[in-house]
Amino acid sequence: MIKQNLEVVNTLGIHARPAALIVKTANNYNCSVFLEKDGIKVDAKSVLGVMMLAAPKGSSITAEISGDDEQQCLEALEEIFAQGFNED
């Protein structure tokens, strides 16, 4: 299992489009992926779950990933977070 903090850097935070991108990315891997913010832990393969995090710019989200391809999944998530979900 890998745990890593990810920072929301895009101006609008996690809204519908970034949530969908996170879910699409997580679903490319066979591992389990959970995101946690302020004590709320959600399945990163669920759009509604990810949107429940209500994460504005500057938020820190902990990714918890476990499975055979956990490292590749983490790297993909780190990339889309760092790129601001291609919004800015």
Helices and strands as residue ranges (DSSP letters): E 2-7, H 16-26, E 32-37, E 40-43, H 47-52, E 60-66, H 70-82, G 84-86
